[in-house]
Amino acid sequence: MELEFKLASLEDIDGVLALHRKYQLATIAEEDKPDGFVTTAFTREQLTQLIEQEQGLTVATHEGQVVAYVMAASWQFWSGWPIFAYMIAQLPTLTYAGRQLSTTNSYQYGPICIDKPHRGSGVLERIFDFSRAQMAVRYPVLVTFINRINTRSYAAHTQKLGLEVIREFELNGNQYYELAYDTSK
Ligand SMILES: CC(C)(COP(=O)(O)OP(=O)(O)OC[C@H]1O[C@@H](n2cnc3c(N)ncnc32)[C@H](O)[C@@H]1OP(=O)(O)O)[C@@H](O)C(=O)NCCC(=O)NCCS
């Protein structure tokens, strides 16, 4: 299948929101959950800001349809969500690749979401790398979290993409891994 990878523009928001709804915790079908889910909820306004102020939304399209997305942005962008406020507060206690982490030397990657028919096909590696290359110009370190029960995402990120666990934390009864990656790799 011929896919196009690009930074999203405002016309892609409807497609991103449709894909997001399919796999976000509040709206995902029960049978899809074992193959991963997205935690964070988004509004149209937040995606507009992500595109216009952060150049932080990457999409893969197939015949004009959004079949995958990756979000990536400054900590400043994410700071309104409680889980990210918590991660920001902890950043200075963490080191990765010889650096004490901060909101200036790292950014928050994710969520990532790939529509079911396109999983396991290499879209993961391609969309991750497209987003990484965009952000590498601004930040040396990528930081993200994965819910411990999202075993597919954990396998994909640690085994296929090479992200490394830098700590584990618990928030509101959920157990999370926090991971990092050197964007110059
Ligand atoms: C997470 C996600 C982006 C990974 O992309 P993907 O195309 O599915 O990844 P791949 O299939 O290439 O790799 C996943 C690996 O996990 C393994 N795997 C598959 N299902 C699994 C499961 N239920 N539990 C654990 N591992 C699983 C696969 O075997 C595969 O490794 P392999 O190819 O070496 O065998 C995609 O599944 C997705 O969008 N899921 C829904 C949303 C989501 O969870 N986003 C991440 C939030 S942190």
The ligand as a Tripos MOL2 file, in Angstrom:
@<TRIPOS>MOLECULE
LIG
   48    50     1     0     0
SMALL
NO_CHARGES

@<TRIPOS>ATOM
      1 C1          1.1800    0.6090   19.5590 C.3       1 LIG1
      2 C2          1.2230    0.6270   18.0430 C.3       1 LIG1
      3 C3          1.5400    2.0410   17.5510 C.3       1 LIG1
      4 C4          2.3590   -0.3060   17.5830 C.3       1 LIG1
      5 O1          2.4090   -0.3600   16.1770 O.3       1 LIG1
      6 P1          2.2640   -1.7880   15.4420 P.3       1 LIG1
      7 O2          2.2800   -1.5700   13.9710 O.co2     1 LIG1
      8 O3          1.0830   -2.4730   16.0130 O.co2     1 LIG1
      9 O4          3.6020   -2.4580   15.9300 O.3       1 LIG1
     10 P2          4.2030   -3.8300   15.3910 P.3       1 LIG1
     11 O5          3.1010   -4.7900   15.0610 O.co2     1 LIG1
     12 O6          5.1790   -3.5110   14.3130 O.co2     1 LIG1
     13 O7          5.0180   -4.2910   16.6590 O.3       1 LIG1
     14 C5          4.3690   -4.6840   17.8290 C.3       1 LIG1
     15 C6          5.0720   -5.8500   18.4510 C.3       1 LIG1
     16 O8          4.3450   -6.2870   19.5960 O.3       1 LIG1
     17 C7          4.0150   -7.6690   19.4860 C.3       1 LIG1
     18 N1          2.6290   -7.7920   19.8810 N.ar      1 LIG1
     19 C8          1.5410   -7.8580   19.1020 C.ar      1 LIG1
     20 N2          0.4320   -7.9080   19.8380 N.ar      1 LIG1
     21 C9          0.8320   -7.8900   21.1140 C.ar      1 LIG1
     22 C10         0.1480   -7.9320   22.3410 C.ar      1 LIG1
     23 N3         -1.1900   -7.9820   22.3940 N.pl3     1 LIG1
     24 N4          0.8880   -7.8970   23.4750 N.ar      1 LIG1
     25 C11         2.2320   -7.8270   23.4260 C.ar      1 LIG1
     26 N5          2.9210   -7.7760   22.2850 N.ar      1 LIG1
     27 C12         2.2280   -7.8040   21.1510 C.ar      1 LIG1
     28 C13         4.1470   -8.0390   18.0310 C.3       1 LIG1
     29 O9          4.5080   -9.3700   17.9540 O.3       1 LIG1
     30 C14         5.1410   -7.0350   17.5120 C.3       1 LIG1
     31 O10         6.4590   -7.4970   17.5930 O.3       1 LIG1
     32 P3          7.0690   -8.4360   16.4290 P.3       1 LIG1
     33 O11         6.7230   -7.8210   15.1200 O.co2     1 LIG1
     34 O12         8.5310   -8.4570   16.7500 O.co2     1 LIG1
     35 O13         6.4080   -9.7310   16.5830 O.co2     1 LIG1
     36 C15        -0.1320    0.1520   17.4290 C.3       1 LIG1
     37 O14        -0.3860   -1.1770   17.8180 O.3       1 LIG1
     38 C16        -1.3130    1.0160   17.8530 C.2       1 LIG1
     39 O15        -1.5630    2.0730   17.2670 O.2       1 LIG1
     40 N6         -2.0890    0.5690   18.8790 N.am      1 LIG1
     41 C17        -3.2390    1.3270   19.3700 C.3       1 LIG1
     42 C18        -2.8680    2.6530   20.0090 C.3       1 LIG1
     43 C19        -1.7210    2.5440   21.0030 C.2       1 LIG1
     44 O16        -1.6230    1.6230   21.7890 O.2       1 LIG1
     45 N7         -0.8360    3.5510   20.9750 N.am      1 LIG1
     46 C20         0.3110    3.6300   21.8650 C.3       1 LIG1
     47 C21        -0.0410    4.2940   23.1510 C.3       1 LIG1
     48 S1          1.3560    4.3170   24.2680 S.3       1 LIG1
@<TRIPOS>BOND
     1     1     2 1
     2     2     3 1
     3     2     4 1
     4     2    36 1
     5     4     5 1
     6     5     6 1
     7     6     7 2
     8     6     8 1
     9     6     9 1
    10     9    10 1
    11    10    11 2
    12    10    12 1
    13    10    13 1
    14    13    14 1
    15    14    15 1
    16    15    16 1
    17    15    30 1
    18    16    17 1
    19    17    18 1
    20    17    28 1
    21    18    19 ar
    22    18    27 ar
    23    19    20 ar
    24    20    21 ar
    25    21    22 ar
    26    21    27 ar
    27    22    23 1
    28    22    24 ar
    29    24    25 ar
    30    25    26 ar
    31    26    27 ar
    32    28    29 1
    33    28    30 1
    34    30    31 1
    35    31    32 1
    36    32    33 2
    37    32    34 1
    38    32    35 1
    39    36    37 1
    40    36    38 1
    41    38    39 2
    42    38    40 1
    43    40    41 1
    44    41    42 1
    45    42    43 1
    46    43    44 2
    47    43    45 1
    48    45    46 1
    49    46    47 1
    50    47    48 1
@<TRIPOS>SUBSTRUCTURE
     1 LIG1         1 GROUP 0 **** ****
